[in-house]
Amino acid sequence: MRIARNGAIATRRLLVGSPGLGIVAFVLWTVAVHQANFLSMGSLGLVSVLGWPYFAGLALVTAGIALELLHTPLRSNRLVFLIVVLVVFLFATASAVEPIAGTQSAFVVAGFVQHIYVHGQPLINYDARFSWPGSFSLGAVLVAFAGQTNALDFLRWFPFIIELLYLPALLVIAKYSGVGRRAGFLGVALFYSSNWIYQDYFSPQALNYLFFLVVVASVLFCWQPKMSHRIRRFRGGLLDRLSQGRDIFTPTRVAGRDTVTTLGNSVVLGILLMLGLIFLASAMSHQLTPYAIMLALAACLITRRMGRPELLIVASLFAVGWLSLGASNYWVGHLANIFGSAGHVVSSYSSNVTSRVIGSSSHKNVVDIRILLTAALYFLGGVGVLRRAPNSRVLEILVGVPFLLVVLQDYGGEGLLRVVLFGLPFVSLLAASAVLPNRFGPIRPFVPKLSLGRFGRPILRVLVFTVVLAFALATSIVRGGNDAYEAFSKGELAAVNYAYDHSQPGETVGVVAPYLPFGQRDITSVQVFVASGGGTPSAGSETTSLLLYRPAFIILSQSQEAWGEIVAGYPRGWEGTLEDSLVSKGYKIVAGWQTATVLESFRISSVTERQ
């Protein structure tokens, strides 16, 4: 009886405490995604079809994190559980509501995987990404292992799965980065709450971001800074800080005598071998991540968080070696594409930021919130720099070094997004230090401790709840802000497959804008013509472009119509007008679904019928 009674009491405490809040929040999330109607999505994207249960559940799980974070003693297992529930809210909602994967780029990657699965080798001189085929080859292996014929089944839930895989590495980084335990968990929660950057779709960069996190986590786990003589005598003056900074440029740093490790030689050797394999895999898989890894290793070396420079040398050799040899078919004649924008900071800023603030007022609001959210996180991170007492400045340097990627290399319109993503784990920990700073590090803080009195703990709980919830709500809005035209229906996928099934080799499928699930098959035999070219022309020019090019099939769809209204500024119902014009100019409707229509050239279809 006593055992049963104790078990009942423990269960009751579990359900009414912070885990209970997480369980109730998950139930509310289930109700929210069950009630959401994908076809009713408005200009605000995914958030426009989520009802009050979603937001109530998000508030509950945030309250659970705030309560548990300030609990004494700190219960790590409960915090990890609540963070997982938070990940469900922010990264599984789109997968649960939308019927298929929500970005066209994921289908293009699936097409690359399909080609390697069928032909056993990458396609030369087709796309620059085939010069880094490691991830595509791994995808082909997974397709074969799962007994599938393509990678489409992996696409829908991949963002949620990969975000969960990031969690162990993030927890290790938080534990060994020099922040306090509570600030570490808060930093992980802020990472997920502010990660609106949709780079976790089925792609090489999502996998390589996992490589990046594992490398940094392993280095921080292996080595700790050795306290120097000057740090012990530090009095907080400017001269002492300058003298301390001068210690960075000493031979002992390169010799590895400024770091210590508590691990055995065999463990360190095993970690080094694992990191070597990761360097090789990353060098073969992605254009940008190997250089982000090199910068992160250099930051750890400078800040006494890596013993010796051999890891940096090995990573550099693999990255430069693959670019020079394995990717030679790409860079020969294209060096301007790699280094042509080196130092052009203004043009990089324009292509990454200012060019995206276009479209309707709702779309501009989504973009503005993204910018403000990132700016707010970096502002909090700056406050954290002033308030914390670290054992090294590794987090600050890890936040700053990714920006060298934009200065040194042109990576197109997504370059700055990738840079922010590479620094996000570390700026999140700095932002957490603004709320819960570490006061016991050998490097003194710039700002003295602020006393909150006997109400300090409740005030901190309210502050944590407010900050995490504000970021999570903003991310819920802006992460799915483009889903009105970037998320696809089953009818649109069926329309694309219909066009592929009925196209002859060498024929072209025409679309207005690149917002359809095409590219997942027949990449060498059927081409896709995009009338808008990804830009925002006038609605009338779409008909002219399509008629001049005269593709065999033209697909009109719900996602393209939403793009025209939200981004390009086309009038409501513009796609119906376009359809009537195409029909009057020699096209006929050959297939239709609720969300998509396929038109075929009358001349081509007539020849097919006679045959």
N, C-alpha and C positions, 0 to 999 in steps of 0.2 A: 504494500500500500504506500509506504513512504517513497519507494522508488517511482511508483506511478505518479504520486503527487508532485515529487520533485521534477519529473519529466514534464508534467502539465504546466508547472510554474515556468520552467525554462522555455517551453513552447510559447506560452503567453507573453513572456518578456521579449522573445524573438519577434513575435508578430506586432507587438505594440511599439517596439523600438524602431530604430532607423531601418533595419532590414524589412520591417513591416511596411514602412513607407515605400521602400523599393518594390515590394511585391504588389501593393495597391497601385503604384505608378505603372507597373508593367501591365496589370489588368486594364487600366484606363487606356494605355497605349493600344492594347489589343482591340478594345472597343472602337478607338478612334480610327484605326486603319481598316477595320471591318465596315465602318460607316462611310468612309471616304469614297467618293465617286470620281474616278479618274477622268471621265469624260466631261465633268463639270469644271475642270481646272480653269481658273481665270488668269488675268495678266500678272498676278503675284506668284503664279506657279503653284508648287505643291502645298504651301501653307493655306491657299484659298479653299482647299477641300478638306482641311483638318478642322474638326469641331473642338468644342471646349474640353472634352476628355483628354486630348493630347496636351493642351497647355496646363490643365490641372495636374496631370501626371508628371509633366516636366517640373512643375513647381514642387511637387512632393519629393521627387528623387533629389532635387537640389537641396530641399530642406533636410533630407536625410544626410546628405554629404556635409552640410554645415553643422548639423548636430554631432555627427560622428567625428568630424575633424577636430572639434574642440573637446572631445570626451577624454577623460583621464581614467585609466590608461588608454593609449591609442590602440584601437582594434583594427589592424590592417586588413584582415579578411573581410570585415564588413565594408570597409571603404572600397576594396577591390570589387565587391559585389555591386555596390551602388554605382561605381564608375562604369561597370559593364552595362547596367541598366541605362545609364546616360548614353552610352554608345549605341544601344538599341534605339533610343529615341532619335538621335541625331543622324545615324547612318543606316538604320534598317527600315526606316519609315518609307522612303522612296521605293525600296525593293519590295516592300509589302503592298504598297498601293498601286504602283505602276506595273502593268502586265508583262513588260519586257524591259531589257536594259535601257538606261536612260541617257545615253550619249552615243552619237554616231561614230565617234572615234573608237569606241570599244568594238563596234562591228568591223571596222577596218582592220583592227588588230586580229580579230577572229578570222578575217580573210587571209592575213599573212600566215597565221597558224595553220589554216586549212591548206594553203599552198605547200608548206613544208611537210605537213602530214601526208599529202598525196604524192609529192614529188621527191621528198627526202632531202631537199636542199633549198636555200633561199633563192629569190629571183634577182638576178643581177641587173643593174641599171634600170630598175623600175621605180624604186622609192629609196630615199636616203636611209630610212630606218632599217632596211634589209642589210645594211652594212654592219649593223649590230644585232645579229640574229639570235643571240643567246636566249632571250626570254621567249621568242617565238618557237624556238626548238623545244624548250621546256614545255611550252603549252601543247605542242604536238605530241610529246611524250605522255602528258596527262590525258590528252584526248584518247590516245591508244590504250592507255592503262585503264581508263574508265569505260572502254568499249563503245565509245561514241564515234560519230563520223565527222563532227565539227565541235567547236568550242562554244557554241551558243548557249548551252546549258550552264556554263560557268559565269556568264556575263551578269546576270540579274543580281545575284547575291554577293558578287565579288567585293564591292566596296565595304560591306559590313564585315565580311570575313577578314579582309586584309587589315581593316582598322583594329579588329580584335588581336590580330597577330602583332600589331605594333605595340600593344599594351605591355608585354613582359619587358621589352627593351626600354620602353619609357619609364617603367618602374625602376629598372636598374640605373638608368641615367639619373632619375630623381634621387635615388638613395645615395649615389656616390658622387654627386655633382658639388657637394659642399653646402647645400641648403639643409634646413632642418627637416625632420620626418614629416611634420604636418605641412610645411610649405611644399615638400615634394609631392605629396598626394594632391594638394591644391593645384600645383603646377600641372599635373597630369590631367586633372579635371578641366583646367583652363585650356590645355592643348586641344582636347576634344571639343570644348565649348566654343572655341574660336576658329576651328578648322573648317572654314567654309570653302576652302580651295579644292575644287573638285578634280583632284589628281589621283584619286584612288579607284578609278574605274579599271577594268581589265586592260592592263597596259604594262609595258616595261618599266615606266617610271614609278608605278605603284610598288612593284616588286623591288626595284632598286632603292626606293625610299626605305623599305624594310632593311636592305643591306646597310644603308647609311646609318640607321639607328642602331643596328647590331654592332657595327664597327665602333661607334662612339661609346656605346654602353660597355663593350668589352675593354676598351682602353681605360675608361674611367674606373671600371671594376678592378683592373689589374694594378694600376699605379696611383699612388697618393703623393702629394708634394712633401718634400722634407723641409721642415722649418729651418730657415737660414738664420745666421747670427744677427743679421740686421733686422729681421722680422721680430726676433725676441726683444730687441731693444727699441722697437718702434714706439714713438711718442705721439704720432698723429700729425706732425708738422709737414709742410710742403717739401722741405729738403729730404725728410725721411722717405716720403712717397717717391720722389725722384730717384733717390738712391736705391730704393727697392726696385724700381723699374729698370735701373741700370743693370741689376743682377740678371736680367733676362739674357743679355748678350754676353755670356761667359762660356768658356770652353767646357766647364763642368756640366752645363745643360746638355750639350751634345754627347758628352761622355756618359750621361745617364746617372750622374752622382747627385742630382737634385731631386730624385724620386725614390720612393721605397715601395716595396710590395710585401704582403704577408703570405703570398701564394708560393707553393713549391715550384721548383724548376720544371717538373713534368707537366704541371697544370698550365704554367705560362707557355711552355712549348706547344701544348695542345691548342691553346687559344691562338697562338701565332699561326699555326698551321691552318686553323679554321679561317682566320682572317685572310690568309693568303689565297685560299680558295674563293672567298667572297670577293677579293680584289679582282681575281681573274674573271669570275662570273659577271661582275659589274662592268668590267672593261669591255666584255663581249656583248653586253646587253643594252647599254644606254649611252647616249652621247654626252650627257651632262653630269650624271651622278658620280662617276669616277673622279672628276675634278673637284666636286664638292667634298668627297671623302678626303682627297689630298689636302684641301684647305682646312678641313676639320682636324686632321692629324697634325698639320703644322700648328694650328691653334693649341692643341693639347701639348705639343712639344714646347712651345713658347711659354706656356703657363705652368710648366712642371707637372703635367698630368700624363706624360708618356715618357718612358724611360730613355729610349734611344731613337735615332732617326731611321733605323732600318725599315720599320713598317712604312714610313712615308716614302722611302726610296723604292720599295717593292711595289707599292700602289702606283707610284709615278711610272715605273717601268712598264707595268701591265697596261696602264691607260694610254701612254704615249706609244708603246709598242703596238697595241691593237689599232690605234688610229693610223699609224705609219704603215702597217702591213695588212691587217685584216680588213680595214676600212679604206684601203687605198683606192678602190674603185669609186669611192665617194669624193675624197678630197682632191683627187687629180682633176685640175681644172675648176675646182670649187673652193679654193682657199679663201676667196673673198667672202663666201657664205659663212665660213668659220670665224675668220678674224677681221672681216671687212668693217665691222661696226665697233671694233675695239676702241674704247675711250669715248664713244659717242653717247654720253649719258643722256643728253636731252632727247635724242631720237629714240633711245631705248625707253625712256619714260613715256614718250608720246605713244609708242606702239603698245605699251603695256597698260597704261592708265587712261590718258586723255582720249584715245581712240575708242575706248569702251563706253564712255559716258555719252551714249546716243540713244535714240528711240523715244518711246512714249514716256510720259511722266512717271508711270509706275515702274518702267524698266530703269529709268534714271535714278529713281529712289532706291531701287535694289542695289545698283552700282554704288551710289553714295553711301549706303549703309555698310557695304563691304569695305569701302575705304575708311570710313569712320571707325568701324570695328577694329581694323588692323591698327589704325592710328592710336586708338584707345589702349590696345594691348601693349603697344610699344611705349606709350606714355607711362603706363603702370610699370612696365619693365624698367624704365628710367628711374622711377621712384624707388623700385627695388634695389637698383644699383647703389643709390644713396643710403639706403637704410640697412643693408645687410653687412655682416662681418664675415667674409669668406676666408677660406684657406688658399684660394687662388682666384684669379679673374678669368677662369676658363669659360664660364657662361657668357660673359660680356664679349670675349673674342669670338666665340662660336656664333653669336648673333651677328657680329659684324662681318666676318670673312666671306659669307656667301654673296654679299653684294659685289665682291670682286668679279663674280661670274658675269654680271651684267656689264661691267666696265670692260672686261677682257674678251667677251665672246658674245656674238649675236645669236640668240636662240629664239628669235621671233616674238610674237605677241604674248607668249606665256613665260618669258624669261623671268620677269620680276615676280610672277606668281610662284615659280619654282624657288626663287631666292628666299621669299618670305616663308615658304614651306620648310626649307632647309633650316631656317633659324627659329621656326615656331616652337619646338620643344624647349629651347633654351630661353627664349624671351618669355615663355609661359612660366618657367621656374623663376625668372627675375620678377615677373608680375606677381607671382605668389609671394615672393619675398617682400613686396611692398606691403602686404597685409600681415604676413607672419615671418618677419625677418629673423635670420640667425644672428645671435648676439655674442657668440662665443668663438668666432674665428680669429686667427692671429692678425688679419688685416682689419684695422678699425673702420667702422662705418663713417661716412661723411656726415650723416645726420644723427644726432643723439637719440636715445630711446625716448619714446613718448609714453607717458604714464596715463592709463585709462582708469585708474582707480579700481574700486571693488566691483564696478560694473564692466570691467574689461572683457571678460569672457562672453557675456551676452551681446555686447557691442560687436565683438569680433564675429560671433555667429551670424548676426544680422548682416554684417559687412560681407562675409563669405557668401551667404545666401544671395544677397543683392548682386554681387559681382558675377558669380557663376550663372545665375538665372538671366541676367541681362545679356551676357555673351551667348548663352544657349538659345535664348529667344531670337537674338539677331541672326545667329547662324541658322536656326530653323527657317527664318524668312529668306535669307539670301542664298543659302546653299541650294535650295530648290527653286530659286527665283526665276530661273530660265526653263523650268520644266514644262511650261505651257507649250514650248516649241522644241525643247530638247528631249522630252520624254515621248515615247512612241507607243502606239496601240498595236494590238495583234492584227487589226485590219491593214495597217500601214506595212507591217512586216509581210503579210500575205500579198499585198500589192507589189512589193519589191520582188518577192519570190516569183510572182506571176510574170513580171517583166523579164526576170532572168530565165525562167523556164521557156519562154516563147521567143527569146532573142536568138538570132543566129550569130555565130562568131564574127566579130568585127562590127556588129551593130552597136548603137548607142542608146542609152536610156536617159531621157531628159528630165530634170527637176528644176524647180524655181530656185530653191535655196538648199544648202547642204544639211538639211534637217530631216533625214529619213534613214531608216536602218539598212543602208546599202553598203556594199564593199565586203560582205562576209563570204562571198563566193565568186567564182568565175572572174578573178581579177585580171587575168591575161586575155580573156576573150570578149568580155562585154565592158565597154567604157561608160562612164556616167558624165553627162554634160550638165554643169550647174550654170543656169542662165544668169544668176546674180553675181557669180564669181565670189560669193561671200560678202559682197558689199551691200549698199543700200541704194539701188537705182530707183528710178520712177517706175510705177506699176505698169505703165504702157510699154516700157522698154523690154519687159519680160516676154511679151508676145512676139516682139520683133526678133529678139535673140533666139527664141525657140524655133520660130519659123525659118530664120536664116540658116540655123544649124540643121534643122529638120531631123531630129532623132527618131528612131523607129518607134519608141514608146515614150510617153510622157506621163509622169505620176503627179497627181495633185492630191494633197492630203491636209488633214487637220493641223499637223505640226507646222507645215509650211505656211498655211493661212495665218496661224497665230504669230509666226515670225514676221510676216508682212505687216500685221497690225501693230505688234508690240515694238519691234525694232526698226523696221523700214518705214513705218508711218503710212502704210497703204490704207485706203478707205475700207470700212467694213464691207464684207462681201466681194472683195476684189477677186478672189479665186473663182467665184461663179462667173464673173465677167470674163476672166481669162479662159475658162473652160468653153464658154459660148463662142469666143473668138477663135479658139483652136478648132472647134467643130466646124465652124464656117470656112475654115481654111484648109480642110482636107484631112482632119483627124476624126476618128469616131471612138466612142466609149466602148471598150471591150470587156471591162470587168469593174465591179464596184463593191465597196464595203461601206459601212457607216462612216468610217473616218478616212477613206481613201478611194481614189478613182484612177483607173488606168486607161489612157487613150493611146490608140495605135494609128500610125500614119495610114491614110486611106489607100494611098498608092501601094504601099508595102502589103497591107492586108488584102488588097484585091489580087495581087500576084500570088499570095499564099493560098487564097481560096481557089484560084484557077488551077494551081498545082494539085 
